[in-house]
């Protein structure tokens, strides 16, 4: 299950007229192209949104639960009003669930490695995310990728670049393939 964060009247962070929801969706649409191009019938991918809609949180994790998803990846971007210098990639996981085996924490680690590797972004590490509804209520291992900081001018320029969005999608794609190879 792939989740593009925010949508519709919930834009997420908005910096210089750029809305997080649009970046999140652009990355997911690039990721969708990768899965379609691979044409691997053993991998079925569901998306919570492929347009400017805003499914309720319960519908996002509910869709994953109802479809018996093997994993749940939510794509977001960060902001920090304290300093424009803050940058990098963070991945949130469910610390309330076991951390061994095919866990939320393991999925988050794989995503962090692959996304930062693909982007060359600063590795900010893993962050506890049980307070995030879609992470907490998803039965499958769930992780939320905060790709970069929209409040950092250089990262915002990257995040709005189609080439950078494609690199991010490639990193997420490779992370999902690795997770599936590991038995998720």
Protein Blocks (a to p, Z undefined) as FASTA:
>chain_A
ZZdeeehjlnbjaeehiafklmmmmmmmmmmmmmmmnopakbccddfbfcdcdddfklmm
mmmmmnopabdcdddddddfkbmkbgcjdddddfkbcfehjdfklmmmmmmmmmmmmnop
acebjcdfklpmklmmpmbdcddddfbafklmklmmmmmpmklmmmmmmmmmmmmmmmmm
noZZ
